[in-house]
Amino acid sequence: LRDSSTQLVKTAELDPRHNYILGFHPHGVLVTGAFANFCTQATGFGQLFPGLESYLLMLPLWFRAPFFRDYIMCAGLIPSDKDSASYLLRREGGGNAVVIVVGGALEALDAHPGAHTLLLANKKGFIKLAMEHGASLVPVYSFGENEVFDQVPNPHGTWLRWIQEHLQSIMGISLPLFHARGVFQYSFGLVPYRKPIATVVGKPIRVKKNQKPSAEELDAVHQLYMDELAQLFEEHKGKYGISEDTHLIFQ
């Protein structure tokens, strides 16, 4: 993480009197940017957003492992289930930022250098959660997240992708075949490449509390979120070496 030079970029104020859901994109191979920015103070989250406490959601599977569970809980990680997120979002007085890696483990299989493909078009659970609690939505895009590892080519339709998706549907975790550099050489290993990661936190989208939103209301907020995320990407991509003709792909 230190070698990859992670940076947290603030674009708007987040009022600590409110609760927030931060949608993190993309997943990447190991969610490097999310962990460094929201589970440590290495990039100054507390200084940039005073009064806010961040909590990153992680697959419940990892909380079943003794000792490792205690380690990740100390870092501010919580199980990625509705009850855990709702517990924080219904706290009076605000000050809670729940970070959700929206694409989930399946999106890790698309984490190739130069790729900007997000599993978001049909992801509406976090939108409904925000509406039920009246929590503001904040789009977050991590530029460079897909650059710190290489992954064995696995396009849709190949036997490798079929196996990976099948195992993911059974176990809940994906198994990308990734590699990068070694400790003392740069040809092969599992140490991430020395590539910078810039995690840009967008402006909050105010969401009215609605405990039973209709399908139309849910779709409207979901579309607004995708529009704001796409705009955030377009406004900042040039700063991080992404060409003008590159755009987000929603699947």
C-alpha positions as protocol buffer text, in pm:
chain_id: "A"
residue {
  index: 1
  type: LEU
  ca { x: 0 y: 0 z: 0 }
}
residue {
  index: 2
  type: ARG
  ca { x: 282 y: 239 z: 83 }
}
residue {
  index: 3
  type: ASP
  ca { x: 454 y: 171 z: -247 }
}
residue {
  index: 4
  type: SER
  ca { x: 138 y: 239 z: -444 }
}
residue {
  index: 5
  type: SER
  ca { x: 121 y: 598 z: -309 }
}
residue {
  index: 6
  type: THR
  ca { x: -246 y: 622 z: -219 }
}
residue {
  index: 7
  type: GLN
  ca { x: -406 y: 967 z: -208 }
}
residue {
  index: 8
  type: LEU
  ca { x: -750 y: 1080 z: -85 }
}
residue {
  index: 9
  type: VAL
  ca { x: -900 y: 1373 z: -276 }
}
residue {
  index: 10
  type: LYS
  ca { x: -1181 y: 1585 z: -132 }
}
residue {
  index: 11
  type: THR
  ca { x: -1417 y: 1771 z: -368 }
}
residue {
  index: 12
  type: ALA
  ca { x: -1694 y: 1880 z: -129 }
}
residue {
  index: 13
  type: GLU
  ca { x: -1774 y: 1917 z: 239 }
}
residue {
  index: 14
  type: LEU
  ca { x: -1951 y: 1635 z: 422 }
}
residue {
  index: 15
  type: ASP
  ca { x: -2153 y: 1771 z: 713 }
}
residue {
  index: 16
  type: PRO
  ca { x: -2075 y: 1554 z: 1019 }
}
residue {
  index: 17
  type: ARG
  ca { x: -2431 y: 1605 z: 1144 }
}
residue {
  index: 18
  type: HIS
  ca { x: -2551 y: 1361 z: 876 }
}
residue {
  index: 19
  type: ASN
  ca { x: -2490 y: 995 z: 798 }
}
residue {
  index: 20
  type: TYR
  ca { x: -2356 y: 888 z: 460 }
}
residue {
  index: 21
  type: ILE
  ca { x: -2323 y: 591 z: 229 }
}
residue {
  index: 22
  type: LEU
  ca { x: -2005 y: 618 z: 24 }
}
residue {
  index: 23
  type: GLY
  ca { x: -2023 y: 408 z: -292 }
}
residue {
  index: 24
  type: PHE
  ca { x: -1668 y: 299 z: -373 }
}
residue {
  index: 25
  type: HIS
  ca { x: -1568 y: 217 z: -734 }
}
residue {
  index: 26
  type: PRO
  ca { x: -1402 y: 12 z: -876 }
}
residue {
  index: 27
  type: HIS
  ca { x: -1343 y: -294 z: -660 }
}
residue {
  index: 28
  type: GLY
  ca { x: -998 y: -363 z: -802 }
}
residue {
  index: 29
  type: VAL
  ca { x: -824 y: -688 z: -716 }
}
residue {
  index: 30
  type: LEU
  ca { x: -775 y: -632 z: -342 }
}
residue {
  index: 31
  type: VAL
  ca { x: -974 y: -311 z: -273 }
}
residue {
  index: 32
  type: THR
  ca { x: -644 y: -136 z: -203 }
}
residue {
  index: 33
  type: GLY
  ca { x: -770 y: 221 z: -214 }
}
residue {
  index: 34
  type: ALA
  ca { x: -1072 y: 157 z: 6 }
}
residue {
  index: 35
  type: PHE
  ca { x: -868 y: -6 z: 280 }
}
residue {
  index: 36
  type: ALA
  ca { x: -590 y: 253 z: 278 }
}
residue {
  index: 37
  type: ASN
  ca { x: -823 y: 553 z: 275 }
}
residue {
  index: 38
  type: PHE
  ca { x: -1109 y: 444 z: 497 }
}
residue {
  index: 39
  type: CYS
  ca { x: -955 y: 189 z: 735 }
}
residue {
  index: 40
  type: THR
  ca { x: -637 y: 378 z: 819 }
}
residue {
  index: 41
  type: GLN
  ca { x: -541 y: 740 z: 872 }
}
residue {
  index: 42
  type: ALA
  ca { x: -256 y: 709 z: 622 }
}
residue {
  index: 43
  type: THR
  ca { x: -422 y: 951 z: 379 }
}
residue {
  index: 44
  type: GLY
  ca { x: -581 y: 1181 z: 637 }
}
residue {
  index: 45
  type: PHE
  ca { x: -950 y: 1095 z: 625 }
}
residue {
  index: 46
  type: GLY
  ca { x: -1001 y: 1240 z: 974 }
}
residue {
  index: 47
  type: GLN
  ca { x: -838 y: 1569 z: 878 }
}
residue {
  index: 48
  type: LEU
  ca { x: -1021 y: 1603 z: 547 }
}
residue {
  index: 49
  type: PHE
  ca { x: -1361 y: 1511 z: 692 }
}
residue {
  index: 50
  type: PRO
  ca { x: -1356 y: 1605 z: 1062 }
}
residue {
  index: 51
  type: GLY
  ca { x: -1635 y: 1460 z: 1273 }
}
residue {
  index: 52
  type: LEU
  ca { x: -1690 y: 1162 z: 1042 }
}
residue {
  index: 53
  type: GLU
  ca { x: -1605 y: 801 z: 1126 }
}
residue {
  index: 54
  type: SER
  ca { x: -1566 y: 567 z: 829 }
}
residue {
  index: 55
  type: TYR
  ca { x: -1666 y: 199 z: 825 }
}
residue {
  index: 56
  type: LEU
  ca { x: -1582 y: -25 z: 530 }
}
residue {
  index: 57
  type: LEU
  ca { x: -1816 y: -317 z: 461 }
}
residue {
  index: 58
  type: MET
  ca { x: -1655 y: -656 z: 402 }
}
residue {
  index: 59
  type: LEU
  ca { x: -1791 y: -1003 z: 321 }
}
residue {
  index: 60
  type: PRO
  ca { x: -1927 y: -1167 z: 642 }
}
residue {
  index: 61
  type: LEU
  ca { x: -1719 y: -1476 z: 558 }
}
residue {
  index: 62
  type: TRP
  ca { x: -1401 y: -1305 z: 682 }
}
residue {
  index: 63
  type: PHE
  ca { x: -1550 y: -1236 z: 1025 }
}
residue {
  index: 64
  type: ARG
  ca { x: -1570 y: -1608 z: 1096 }
}
residue {
  index: 65
  type: ALA
  ca { x: -1191 y: -1645 z: 1113 }
}
residue {
  index: 66
  type: PRO
  ca { x: -1056 y: -1614 z: 1471 }
}
residue {
  index: 67
  type: PHE
  ca { x: -794 y: -1341 z: 1529 }
}
residue {
  index: 68
  type: PHE
  ca { x: -824 y: -1216 z: 1171 }
}
residue {
  index: 69
  type: ARG
  ca { x: -1177 y: -1107 z: 1259 }
}
residue {
  index: 70
  type: ASP
  ca { x: -1046 y: -901 z: 1551 }
}
residue {
  index: 71
  type: TYR
  ca { x: -779 y: -744 z: 1332 }
}
residue {
  index: 72
  type: ILE
  ca { x: -1022 y: -626 z: 1064 }
}
residue {
  index: 73
  type: MET
  ca { x: -1274 y: -502 z: 1321 }
}
residue {
  index: 74
  type: CYS
  ca { x: -1002 y: -287 z: 1480 }
}
residue {
  index: 75
  type: ALA
  ca { x: -948 y: -131 z: 1137 }
}
residue {
  index: 76
  type: GLY
  ca { x: -1314 y: -27 z: 1115 }
}
residue {
  index: 77
  type: LEU
  ca { x: -1440 y: -306 z: 892 }
}
residue {
  index: 78
  type: ILE
  ca { x: -1793 y: -440 z: 945 }
}
residue {
  index: 79
  type: PRO
  ca { x: -1989 y: -726 z: 782 }
}
residue {
  index: 80
  type: SER
  ca { x: -2156 y: -635 z: 454 }
}
residue {
  index: 81
  type: ASP
  ca { x: -2509 y: -717 z: 564 }
}
residue {
  index: 82
  type: LYS
  ca { x: -2808 y: -489 z: 597 }
}
residue {
  index: 83
  type: ASP
  ca { x: -2830 y: -512 z: 978 }
}
residue {
  index: 84
  type: SER
  ca { x: -2471 y: -396 z: 1030 }
}
residue {
  index: 85
  type: ALA
  ca { x: -2504 y: -102 z: 792 }
}
residue {
  index: 86
  type: SER
  ca { x: -2847 y: -4 z: 928 }
}
residue {
  index: 87
  type: TYR
  ca { x: -2714 y: 0 z: 1285 }
}
residue {
  index: 88
  type: LEU
  ca { x: -2474 y: 279 z: 1188 }
}
residue {
  index: 89
  type: LEU
  ca { x: -2710 y: 469 z: 960 }
}
residue {
  index: 90
  type: ARG
  ca { x: -2985 y: 500 z: 1219 }
}
residue {
  index: 91
  type: ARG
  ca { x: -2757 y: 649 z: 1482 }
}
residue {
  index: 92
  type: GLU
  ca { x: -2878 y: 987 z: 1600 }
}
residue {
  index: 93
  type: GLY
  ca { x: -2648 y: 1284 z: 1554 }
}
residue {
  index: 94
  type: GLY
  ca { x: -2484 y: 1162 z: 1233 }
}
residue {
  index: 95
  type: GLY
  ca { x: -2110 y: 1137 z: 1186 }
}
residue {
  index: 96
  type: ASN
  ca { x: -2107 y: 791 z: 1025 }
}
residue {
  index: 97
  type: ALA
  ca { x: -1976 y: 714 z: 677 }
}
residue {
  index: 98
  type: VAL
  ca { x: -2057 y: 361 z: 561 }
}
residue {
  index: 99
  type: VAL
  ca { x: -1831 y: 266 z: 270 }
}
residue {
  index: 100
  type: ILE
  ca { x: -1978 y: 9 z: 30 }
}
residue {
  index: 101
  type: VAL
  ca { x: -1775 y: -142 z: -254 }
}
residue {
  index: 102
  type: VAL
  ca { x: -2078 y: -157 z: -479 }
}
residue {
  index: 103
  type: GLY
  ca { x: -1945 y: -391 z: -749 }
}
residue {
  index: 104
  type: GLY
  ca { x: -1863 y: -657 z: -493 }
}
residue {
  index: 105
  type: ALA
  ca { x: -1630 y: -950 z: -536 }
}
residue {
  index: 106
  type: LEU
  ca { x: -1759 y: -1027 z: -886 }
}
residue {
  index: 107
  type: GLU
  ca { x: -1629 y: -693 z: -1013 }
}
residue {
  index: 108
  type: ALA
  ca { x: -1275 y: -797 z: -917 }
}
residue {
  index: 109
  type: LEU
  ca { x: -1278 y: -1028 z: -1219 }
}
residue {
  index: 110
  type: ASP
  ca { x: -1288 y: -718 z: -1444 }
}
residue {
  index: 111
  type: ALA
  ca { x: -1000 y: -548 z: -1263 }
}
residue {
  index: 112
  type: HIS
  ca { x: -754 y: -522 z: -1551 }
}
residue {
  index: 113
  type: PRO
  ca { x: -518 y: -227 z: -1610 }
}
residue {
  index: 114
  type: GLY
  ca { x: -693 y: 35 z: -1821 }
}
residue {
  index: 115
  type: ALA
  ca { x: -1041 y: -106 z: -1751 }
}
residue {
  index: 116
  type: HIS
  ca { x: -1322 y: 113 z: -1619 }
}
residue {
  index: 117
  type: THR
  ca { x: -1609 y: -136 z: -1612 }
}
residue {
  index: 118
  type: LEU
  ca { x: -1844 y: -119 z: -1313 }
}
residue {
  index: 119
  type: LEU
  ca { x: -2113 y: -364 z: -1201 }
}
residue {
  index: 120
  type: LEU
  ca { x: -2366 y: -96 z: -1114 }
}
residue {
  index: 121
  type: ALA
  ca { x: -2654 y: -97 z: -1362 }
}
residue {
  index: 122
  type: ASN
  ca { x: -2856 y: -345 z: -1151 }
}
residue {
  index: 123
  type: LYS
  ca { x: -2707 y: -270 z: -808 }
}
residue {
  index: 124
  type: LYS
  ca { x: -2984 y: -92 z: -618 }
}
residue {
  index: 125
  type: GLY
  ca { x: -2966 y: -240 z: -269 }
}
residue {
  index: 126
  type: PHE
  ca { x: -2741 y: 38 z: -138 }
}
residue {
  index: 127
  type: ILE
  ca { x: -2974 y: 297 z: -293 }
}
residue {
  index: 128
  type: LYS
  ca { x: -3272 y: 148 z: -111 }
}
residue {
  index: 129
  type: LEU
  ca { x: -3073 y: 140 z: 211 }
}
residue {
  index: 130
  type: ALA
  ca { x: -2994 y: 511 z: 176 }
}
residue {
  index: 131
  type: MET
  ca { x: -3360 y: 592 z: 111 }
}
residue {
  index: 132
  type: GLU
  ca { x: -3482 y: 389 z: 409 }
}
residue {
  index: 133
  type: HIS
  ca { x: -3253 y: 583 z: 645 }
}
residue {
  index: 134
  type: GLY
  ca { x: -3240 y: 920 z: 469 }
}
residue {
  index: 135
  type: ALA
  ca { x: -2861 y: 887 z: 436 }
}
residue {
  index: 136
  type: SER
  ca { x: -2683 y: 1096 z: 175 }
}
residue {
  index: 137
  type: LEU
  ca { x: -2514 y: 910 z: -109 }
}
residue {
  index: 138
  type: VAL
  ca { x: -2156 y: 997 z: -202 }
}
residue {
  index: 139
  type: PRO
  ca { x: -1997 y: 859 z: -522 }
}
residue {
  index: 140
  type: VAL
  ca { x: -1627 y: 771 z: -486 }
}
residue {
  index: 141
  type: TYR
  ca { x: -1396 y: 676 z: -771 }
}
residue {
  index: 142
  type: SER
  ca { x: -1048 y: 536 z: -714 }
}
residue {
  index: 143
  type: PHE
  ca { x: -826 y: 622 z: -1011 }
}
residue {
  index: 144
  type: GLY
  ca { x: -543 y: 373 z: -1046 }
}
residue {
  index: 145
  type: GLU
  ca { x: -720 y: 98 z: -850 }
}
residue {
  index: 146
  type: ASN
  ca { x: -699 y: -141 z: -1144 }
}
residue {
  index: 147
  type: GLU
  ca { x: -337 y: -57 z: -1223 }
}
residue {
  index: 148
  type: VAL
  ca { x: -154 y: -203 z: -923 }
}
residue {
  index: 149
  type: PHE
  ca { x: -194 y: -566 z: -1034 }
}
residue {
  index: 150
  type: ASP
  ca { x: -205 y: -756 z: -1361 }
}
residue {
  index: 151
  type: GLN
  ca { x: -464 y: -1028 z: -1403 }
}
residue {
  index: 152
  type: VAL
  ca { x: -464 y: -1333 z: -1627 }
}
residue {
  index: 153
  type: PRO
  ca { x: -694 y: -1257 z: -1925 }
}
residue {
  index: 154
  type: ASN
  ca { x: -1043 y: -1389 z: -1849 }
}
residue {
  index: 155
  type: PRO
  ca { x: -1296 y: -1244 z: -2096 }
}
residue {
  index: 156
  type: HIS
  ca { x: -1658 y: -1353 z: -2079 }
}
residue {
  index: 157
  type: GLY
  ca { x: -1716 y: -1683 z: -2251 }
}
residue {
  index: 158
  type: THR
  ca { x: -1380 y: -1838 z: -2164 }
}
residue {
  index: 159
  type: TRP
  ca { x: -1348 y: -2147 z: -1948 }
}
residue {
  index: 160
  type: LEU
  ca { x: -1149 y: -1952 z: -1687 }
}
residue {
  index: 161
  type: ARG
  ca { x: -1419 y: -1688 z: -1648 }
}
residue {
  index: 162
  type: TRP
  ca { x: -1687 y: -1957 z: -1624 }
}
residue {
  index: 163
  type: ILE
  ca { x: -1498 y: -2132 z: -1344 }
}
residue {
  index: 164
  type: GLN
  ca { x: -1435 y: -1804 z: -1159 }
}
residue {
  index: 165
  type: GLU
  ca { x: -1798 y: -1695 z: -1177 }
}
residue {
  index: 166
  type: HIS
  ca { x: -1921 y: -2040 z: -1078 }
}
residue {
  index: 167
  type: LEU
  ca { x: -1694 y: -2049 z: -773 }
}
residue {
  index: 168
  type: GLN
  ca { x: -1798 y: -1695 z: -681 }
}
residue {
  index: 169
  type: SER
  ca { x: -2166 y: -1792 z: -687 }
}
residue {
  index: 170
  type: ILE
  ca { x: -2090 y: -2081 z: -448 }
}
residue {
  index: 171
  type: MET
  ca { x: -1838 y: -1925 z: -208 }
}
residue {
  index: 172
  type: GLY
  ca { x: -1926 y: -1555 z: -227 }
}
residue {
  index: 173
  type: ILE
  ca { x: -1565 y: -1459 z: -302 }
}
residue {
  index: 174
  type: SER
  ca { x: -1402 y: -1429 z: -642 }
}
residue {
  index: 175
  type: LEU
  ca { x: -1065 y: -1574 z: -731 }
}
residue {
  index: 176
  type: PRO
  ca { x: -886 y: -1344 z: -977 }
}
residue {
  index: 177
  type: LEU
  ca { x: -553 y: -1485 z: -1094 }
}
residue {
  index: 178
  type: PHE
  ca { x: -335 y: -1180 z: -1038 }
}
residue {
  index: 179
  type: HIS
  ca { x: 33 y: -1100 z: -1020 }
}
residue {
  index: 180
  type: ALA
  ca { x: 261 y: -798 z: -1010 }
}
residue {
  index: 181
  type: ARG
  ca { x: 625 y: -766 z: -897 }
}
residue {
  index: 182
  type: GLY
  ca { x: 851 y: -928 z: -643 }
}
residue {
  index: 183
  type: VAL
  ca { x: 1030 y: -780 z: -344 }
}
residue {
  index: 184
  type: PHE
  ca { x: 1374 y: -758 z: -507 }
}
residue {
  index: 185
  type: GLN
  ca { x: 1278 y: -786 z: -875 }
}
residue {
  index: 186
  type: TYR
  ca { x: 1005 y: -649 z: -1100 }
}
residue {
  index: 187
  type: SER
  ca { x: 935 y: -940 z: -1332 }
}
residue {
  index: 188
  type: PHE
  ca { x: 690 y: -1144 z: -1123 }
}
residue {
  index: 189
  type: GLY
  ca { x: 542 y: -1156 z: -773 }
}
residue {
  index: 190
  type: LEU
  ca { x: 246 y: -1054 z: -558 }
}
residue {
  index: 191
  type: VAL
  ca { x: 373 y: -717 z: -437 }
}
residue {
  index: 192
  type: PRO
  ca { x: 166 y: -439 z: -601 }
}
residue {
  index: 193
  type: TYR
  ca { x: 325 y: -227 z: -872 }
}
residue {
  index: 194
  type: ARG
  ca { x: 444 y: 121 z: -776 }
}
residue {
  index: 195
  type: LYS
  ca { x: 139 y: 288 z: -927 }
}
residue {
  index: 196
  type: PRO
  ca { x: -35 y: 588 z: -767 }
}
residue {
  index: 197
  type: ILE
  ca { x: -396 y: 554 z: -652 }
}
residue {
  index: 198
  type: ALA
  ca { x: -607 y: 869 z: -622 }
}
residue {
  index: 199
  type: THR
  ca { x: -941 y: 811 z: -451 }
}
residue {
  index: 200
  type: VAL
  ca { x: -1172 y: 1102 z: -531 }
}
residue {
  index: 201
  type: VAL
  ca { x: -1468 y: 1162 z: -297 }
}
residue {
  index: 202
  type: GLY
  ca { x: -1753 y: 1334 z: -481 }
}
residue {
  index: 203
  type: LYS
  ca { x: -2023 y: 1566 z: -357 }
}
residue {
  index: 204
  type: PRO
  ca { x: -2309 y: 1427 z: -147 }
}
residue {
  index: 205
  type: ILE
  ca { x: -2648 y: 1351 z: -298 }
}
residue {
  index: 206
  type: ARG
  ca { x: -2921 y: 1437 z: -51 }
}
residue {
  index: 207
  type: VAL
  ca { x: -3175 y: 1155 z: -15 }
}
residue {
  index: 208
  type: LYS
  ca { x: -3514 y: 1198 z: 146 }
}
residue {
  index: 209
  type: LYS
  ca { x: -3612 y: 934 z: 398 }
}
residue {
  index: 210
  type: ASN
  ca { x: -3856 y: 690 z: 242 }
}
residue {
  index: 211
  type: GLN
  ca { x: -3891 y: 355 z: 415 }
}
residue {
  index: 212
  type: LYS
  ca { x: -4100 y: 203 z: 137 }
}
residue {
  index: 213
  type: PRO
  ca { x: -3983 y: 353 z: -193 }
}
residue {
  index: 214
  type: SER
  ca { x: -4164 y: 255 z: -511 }
}
residue {
  index: 215
  type: ALA
  ca { x: -3975 y: 100 z: -801 }
}
residue {
  index: 216
  type: GLU
  ca { x: -3994 y: 431 z: -988 }
}
residue {
  index: 217
  type: GLU
  ca { x: -3855 y: 629 z: -693 }
}
residue {
  index: 218
  type: LEU
  ca { x: -3574 y: 377 z: -648 }
}
residue {
  index: 219
  type: ASP
  ca { x: -3485 y: 390 z: -1017 }
}
residue {
  index: 220
  type: ALA
  ca { x: -3480 y: 770 z: -1014 }
}
residue {
  index: 221
  type: VAL
  ca { x: -3229 y: 792 z: -728 }
}
residue {
  index: 222
  type: HIS
  ca { x: -3022 y: 511 z: -881 }
}
residue {
  index: 223
  type: GLN
  ca { x: -3002 y: 695 z: -1213 }
}
residue {
  index: 224
  type: LEU
  ca { x: -2908 y: 1018 z: -1036 }
}
residue {
  index: 225
  type: TYR
  ca { x: -2628 y: 835 z: -856 }
}
residue {
  index: 226
  type: MET
  ca { x: -2492 y: 688 z: -1181 }
}
residue {
  index: 227
  type: ASP
  ca { x: -2504 y: 1031 z: -1346 }
}
residue {
  index: 228
  type: GLU
  ca { x: -2312 y: 1190 z: -1058 }
}
residue {
  index: 229
  type: LEU
  ca { x: -2053 y: 913 z: -1062 }
}
residue {
  index: 230
  type: ALA
  ca { x: -2004 y: 945 z: -1437 }
}
residue {
  index: 231
  type: GLN
  ca { x: -1968 y: 1321 z: -1402 }
}
residue {
  index: 232
  type: LEU
  ca { x: -1711 y: 1276 z: -1123 }
}
residue {
  index: 233
  type: PHE
  ca { x: -1511 y: 1045 z: -1350 }
}
residue {
  index: 234
  type: GLU
  ca { x: -1527 y: 1282 z: -1646 }
}
residue {
  index: 235
  type: GLU
  ca { x: -1421 y: 1585 z: -1440 }
}
residue {
  index: 236
  type: HIS
  ca { x: -1112 y: 1418 z: -1293 }
}
residue {
  index: 237
  type: LYS
  ca { x: -994 y: 1157 z: -1543 }
}
residue {
  index: 238
  type: GLY
  ca { x: -761 y: 1396 z: -1725 }
}
residue {
  index: 239
  type: LYS
  ca { x: -564 y: 1461 z: -1405 }
}
residue {
  index: 240
  type: TYR
  ca { x: -476 y: 1092 z: -1378 }
}
residue {
  index: 241
  type: GLY
  ca { x: -369 y: 1015 z: -1734 }
}
residue {
  index: 242
  type: ILE
  ca { x: -697 y: 881 z: -1871 }
}
residue {
  index: 243
  type: SER
  ca { x: -774 y: 977 z: -2230 }
}
residue {
  index: 244
  type: GLU
  ca { x: -1069 y: 1192 z: -2327 }
}
residue {
  index: 245
  type: ASP
  ca { x: -1236 y: 913 z: -2524 }
}
residue {
  index: 246
  type: THR
  ca { x: -1243 y: 679 z: -2222 }
}
residue {
  index: 247
  type: HIS
  ca { x: -1571 y: 663 z: -2031 }
}
residue {
  index: 248
  type: LEU
  ca { x: -1723 y: 451 z: -1756 }
}
residue {
  index: 249
  type: ILE
  ca { x: -1899 y: 133 z: -1865 }
}
residue {
  index: 250
  type: PHE
  ca { x: -2194 y: 31 z: -1648 }
}
residue {
  index: 251
  type: GLN
  ca { x: -2297 y: -334 z: -1651 }
}
